[in-house]
Amino acid sequence: MQSFTSILAASALVAGVSASPIQLAARATCGSAPAGSGSQTPLSQPTGITTASACQAQCEANNSCLSFVFGMVNNVDQCMLYSVAAASVPKQSSTNLIAYDKACTSVPAVVPTTSNPTGANTGNTGNTKGGNHKRQTCGSAPSGSGSQSPMSQPTGITTAAAFPSVVPTTSNPQGLATGSSSGSTGSTGNTGNTGNTGNTGNTGNTPAQGQHKRANMCGAAPTGPTNNASPISTPSNINSAAACKVKCQADSSCKSFEFGTMTSGGSPVCKLFSVAAASVPAPTSGQSLVVYDIGCSM
């Protein structure tokens, strides 16, 4: 009788557990207005950050950061790092500021404007929510019927970066990326110049004999050995990673660059290195730095 009673008790326990609601993992917040009710303050507010993607890079470089807020308020780009999940970030004073969890993917790399103060993705990028958007024109011959004149014609520009970083030639006057085949046969590149079976042809610069360059590090926290390399230059008055890249491109010995702050809330710094980004030493405590190979698009 006692055994039968034990079986009934065990069955009731199993039934109770089965009827309990299953706890699901919290869904990441990616591009929503903060709505937390707490009083959490930012752990850091990096300066010189002009896109949500760059703000995410600062968060990834800080071990205490779990989420970040980005947007333009009063014509000033703001990036705030938080040590709590985005769902717990307090409501902000401006609706231009939106929150993202650190783990979000496809974070916009769009510079905010007065008409798009949150820096949200525009155009047919697959990340918009509702509504129809104009499709972006990327590398097509102009066909407009208006009489709009250029607002500027900068000199000394040799590539279309940050898209195809290819210097125009007489055979490729538009500076289009060449050799962008899938690599299955090596013979379907944009200009048909890859020609080597098995080559990836990502930029037309794949080494011969099937050898491939290591993928670029773009906006990741440095992980190289301590004291492995010292900066070859530290340009001053650099307020964005894109401006730091320009300095790197101007130095023939520069292979990578580092951008961020040396202290919480400090001024941005730009460091140039003669080694690949993977070899740049890891930051020390308090530093919020990210590293890029010179081939990265900004």
C-alpha positions as CSV (number, residue, x, y, z in Angstrom):
1,M,0.0,0.0,0.0
2,Q,2.9,2.3,0.9
3,S,4.5,1.7,-2.5
4,F,1.2,2.6,-4.3
5,T,0.9,5.8,-2.3
6,S,4.5,6.7,-3.2
7,I,3.7,6.1,-6.9
8,L,0.7,8.4,-6.7
9,A,2.7,11.2,-5.0
10,A,5.4,10.9,-7.7
11,S,2.9,11.1,-10.5
12,A,1.3,14.2,-9.0
13,L,4.8,15.8,-8.7
14,V,5.5,15.1,-12.4
15,A,2.1,16.4,-13.4
16,G,2.7,19.6,-11.4
17,V,6.1,20.2,-13.1
18,S,4.6,19.5,-16.5
19,A,1.9,22.1,-16.0
20,S,4.4,24.8,-14.9
21,P,5.3,27.4,-17.5
22,I,8.7,27.0,-19.1
23,Q,11.1,29.9,-18.6
24,L,12.3,31.1,-22.0
25,A,15.5,33.0,-22.5
26,A,15.0,36.7,-22.8
27,R,14.8,38.0,-26.3
28,A,17.5,40.5,-27.3
29,T,16.5,44.2,-27.6
30,C,17.9,45.5,-30.9
31,G,16.9,49.1,-31.8
32,S,14.0,49.9,-29.5
33,A,13.4,52.9,-27.3
34,P,14.6,52.2,-23.7
35,A,11.7,51.6,-21.3
36,G,13.3,50.3,-18.1
37,S,12.0,51.7,-14.8
38,G,15.2,51.6,-12.9
39,S,17.8,54.4,-12.3
40,Q,20.8,52.7,-13.9
41,T,23.4,55.2,-15.1
42,P,25.8,54.6,-18.0
43,L,29.1,53.0,-17.1
44,S,30.8,54.9,-20.0
45,Q,30.0,57.5,-22.6
46,P,32.6,57.3,-25.4
47,T,33.0,60.3,-27.5
48,G,33.7,60.6,-31.3
49,I,31.2,57.7,-32.0
50,T,29.2,58.4,-35.1
51,T,27.2,55.2,-35.7
52,A,25.4,52.6,-33.7
53,S,27.8,49.9,-35.0
54,A,30.8,51.9,-33.7
55,C,29.0,52.2,-30.4
56,Q,28.6,48.5,-30.3
57,A,32.3,48.0,-30.9
58,Q,33.0,50.2,-27.8
59,C,30.6,47.9,-25.9
60,E,32.3,44.8,-27.1
61,A,35.7,46.2,-26.0
62,N,34.3,46.7,-22.4
63,N,33.8,43.5,-20.4
64,S,31.3,45.1,-18.1
65,C,29.1,46.3,-21.0
66,L,25.9,44.4,-21.7
67,S,24.0,46.9,-23.8
68,F,24.3,50.4,-25.4
69,V,22.2,53.4,-26.4
70,F,22.8,55.5,-29.5
71,G,21.3,58.4,-31.3
72,M,21.6,62.1,-32.1
73,V,20.3,64.7,-29.6
74,N,20.7,68.4,-30.3
75,N,22.9,67.6,-33.3
76,V,25.4,65.7,-31.2
77,D,25.9,61.9,-31.6
78,Q,25.6,60.1,-28.3
79,C,26.9,56.6,-27.3
80,M,26.2,55.3,-23.8
81,L,27.3,51.9,-22.5
82,Y,25.3,50.1,-19.8
83,S,26.1,47.2,-17.5
84,V,22.5,45.9,-17.7
85,A,20.5,44.3,-20.5
86,A,18.9,46.7,-22.9
87,A,15.4,45.9,-21.5
88,S,16.5,47.3,-18.2
89,V,18.0,50.6,-19.6
90,P,15.9,53.5,-18.2
91,K,13.7,55.6,-20.4
92,Q,15.8,58.4,-22.0
93,S,15.1,62.1,-22.2
94,S,14.9,61.9,-26.0
95,T,13.1,59.5,-28.3
96,N,16.1,59.8,-30.6
97,L,18.1,57.5,-28.4
98,I,17.5,53.7,-28.9
99,A,18.9,50.7,-27.1
100,Y,20.6,47.6,-28.3
101,D,21.9,44.5,-26.5
102,K,25.5,43.7,-26.9
103,A,24.7,40.5,-28.8
104,C,22.6,42.2,-31.5
105,T,23.6,41.5,-35.1
106,S,23.2,43.8,-38.1
107,V,23.5,46.9,-36.0
108,P,23.2,50.0,-38.3
109,A,26.4,51.7,-39.5
110,V,24.5,54.8,-40.5
111,V,25.5,58.3,-39.4
112,P,22.5,60.0,-37.9
113,T,20.9,63.1,-39.6
114,T,18.2,65.5,-38.6
115,S,15.8,63.4,-40.6
116,N,17.1,60.1,-39.2
117,P,18.4,61.0,-35.7
118,T,18.5,57.4,-34.5
119,G,20.9,56.3,-37.2
120,A,18.5,53.5,-38.2
121,N,19.1,51.6,-41.4
122,T,17.5,53.1,-44.5
123,G,17.0,51.7,-47.9
124,N,16.2,48.1,-48.8
125,T,18.6,46.5,-46.3
126,G,16.3,43.9,-44.9
127,N,16.4,45.4,-41.4
128,T,13.6,48.0,-41.7
129,K,10.3,47.5,-40.0
130,G,7.3,48.1,-42.2
131,G,6.9,50.6,-45.0
132,N,8.5,50.7,-48.4
133,H,11.9,52.4,-48.9
134,K,13.8,53.5,-52.0
135,R,16.3,51.0,-53.1
136,Q,19.9,52.3,-52.9
137,T,22.0,52.8,-56.0
138,C,25.5,51.3,-55.6
139,G,27.8,51.4,-58.6
140,S,25.4,52.1,-61.4
141,A,25.6,54.7,-64.2
142,P,23.7,57.9,-63.2
143,S,20.4,58.2,-65.0
144,G,18.6,61.0,-63.3
145,S,16.8,63.6,-65.5
146,G,17.4,66.7,-63.3
147,S,20.2,69.3,-63.4
148,Q,21.7,68.8,-60.0
149,S,25.3,70.0,-59.8
150,P,27.9,68.5,-57.4
151,M,28.1,70.0,-54.0
152,S,31.8,69.2,-53.8
153,Q,34.7,67.7,-55.9
154,P,37.4,66.7,-53.4
155,T,40.9,66.2,-54.9
156,G,43.4,63.5,-54.3
157,I,40.8,60.8,-54.0
158,T,41.9,57.5,-55.7
159,T,39.3,55.0,-54.6
160,A,35.5,54.7,-54.0
161,A,36.1,53.5,-50.3
162,A,34.4,52.5,-48.1
163,F,33.0,50.3,-50.9
164,P,35.4,48.9,-53.5
165,S,38.8,50.1,-52.4
166,V,40.3,49.7,-55.9
167,V,42.4,52.4,-57.5
168,P,41.0,53.1,-61.0
169,T,43.1,52.1,-64.0
170,T,42.7,52.5,-67.8
171,S,41.2,49.1,-67.9
172,N,39.0,49.7,-64.9
173,P,38.3,53.4,-64.8
174,Q,35.3,53.1,-62.4
175,G,37.4,51.5,-59.7
176,L,35.0,48.5,-59.5
177,A,36.0,45.5,-57.3
178,T,37.3,42.7,-59.5
179,G,37.3,39.0,-59.0
180,S,34.2,38.8,-56.8
181,S,33.3,35.3,-57.8
182,S,32.1,32.7,-55.3
183,G,35.3,30.8,-55.8
184,S,33.7,27.5,-57.0
185,T,35.4,27.7,-60.4
186,G,37.4,31.0,-60.2
187,S,36.2,32.1,-63.6
188,T,33.1,34.3,-62.9
189,G,34.7,37.4,-61.4
190,N,33.3,40.8,-62.3
191,T,36.0,41.4,-64.9
192,G,36.9,37.8,-65.4
193,N,40.5,38.2,-64.1
194,T,40.6,35.6,-61.3
195,G,41.2,32.6,-63.6
196,N,42.5,30.4,-60.8
197,T,40.3,27.5,-59.8
198,G,39.6,27.4,-56.1
199,N,40.5,31.0,-55.4
200,T,38.0,33.0,-53.4
201,G,38.3,36.1,-55.6
202,N,36.8,38.2,-52.8
203,T,38.7,41.4,-54.0
204,G,40.8,40.2,-56.9
205,N,43.9,40.2,-54.7
206,T,43.9,36.5,-53.6
207,P,47.4,35.1,-53.6
208,A,48.3,32.5,-56.3
209,Q,48.5,28.7,-55.6
210,G,45.2,28.7,-53.6
211,Q,46.8,30.6,-50.6
212,H,44.3,33.0,-49.0
213,K,44.9,36.0,-46.8
214,R,43.6,35.9,-43.2
215,A,40.3,37.7,-42.7
216,N,40.5,41.3,-41.6
217,M,39.7,42.2,-38.0
218,C,37.3,45.1,-38.1
219,G,36.1,46.8,-34.9
220,A,37.1,44.0,-32.5
221,A,38.8,44.3,-29.1
222,P,42.6,43.9,-29.5
223,T,43.8,40.4,-28.4
224,G,47.5,40.4,-29.2
225,P,50.2,39.6,-26.6
226,T,51.1,42.4,-24.2
227,N,54.0,44.5,-25.4
228,N,53.9,42.7,-28.7
229,A,53.9,45.9,-30.7
230,S,54.1,49.6,-30.1
231,P,52.3,52.3,-32.2
232,I,54.3,53.8,-35.0
233,S,52.3,56.9,-34.7
234,T,49.6,58.5,-32.6
235,P,47.9,61.2,-34.7
236,S,46.2,64.0,-32.7
237,N,42.7,65.5,-33.0
238,I,41.2,62.3,-34.5
239,N,37.5,62.0,-33.6
240,S,36.4,58.9,-35.5
241,A,37.6,55.5,-36.6
242,A,37.2,56.6,-40.2
243,A,39.5,59.6,-39.7
244,C,42.0,57.3,-38.0
245,K,41.9,55.0,-41.1
246,V,42.7,57.9,-43.3
247,K,45.9,58.5,-41.3
248,C,46.8,54.8,-41.5
249,Q,46.3,54.8,-45.3
250,A,48.6,57.8,-45.6
251,D,51.4,55.9,-43.9
252,S,53.0,53.2,-46.1
253,S,54.1,51.2,-43.0
254,C,50.7,51.2,-41.4
255,K,48.9,47.8,-41.4
256,S,46.3,48.4,-38.7
257,F,44.9,51.1,-36.4
258,E,43.3,51.3,-33.0
259,F,40.6,53.7,-31.9
260,G,38.8,54.4,-28.6
261,T,39.5,55.9,-25.2
262,M,42.3,55.3,-22.7
263,T,40.1,56.1,-19.7
264,S,36.3,56.1,-19.1
265,G,34.9,59.3,-20.6
266,G,38.3,60.3,-21.9
267,S,39.1,61.9,-25.3
268,P,39.3,59.5,-28.3
269,V,42.8,58.3,-29.4
270,C,44.1,57.0,-32.7
271,K,47.1,54.7,-32.8
272,L,48.7,53.3,-36.0
273,F,50.6,50.0,-36.1
274,S,52.9,48.3,-38.5
275,V,51.5,44.9,-37.6
276,A,48.2,43.2,-38.4
277,A,45.3,43.9,-36.1
278,A,45.5,40.4,-34.7
279,S,48.9,41.3,-33.3
280,V,47.9,44.6,-31.6
281,P,48.3,44.2,-27.8
282,A,45.1,43.7,-25.7
283,P,44.0,46.8,-23.8
284,T,44.6,47.3,-20.1
285,S,41.9,47.9,-17.5
286,G,39.9,51.0,-18.1
287,Q,40.7,51.3,-21.7
288,S,38.0,51.0,-24.4
289,L,39.8,50.4,-27.6
290,V,38.9,48.5,-30.8
291,V,41.2,47.6,-33.7
292,Y,40.9,47.5,-37.5
293,D,43.1,46.1,-40.3
294,I,43.7,48.7,-42.9
295,G,41.6,46.8,-45.4
296,C,38.4,47.2,-43.3
297,S,35.5,49.2,-44.7
298,M,34.3,51.9,-42.4
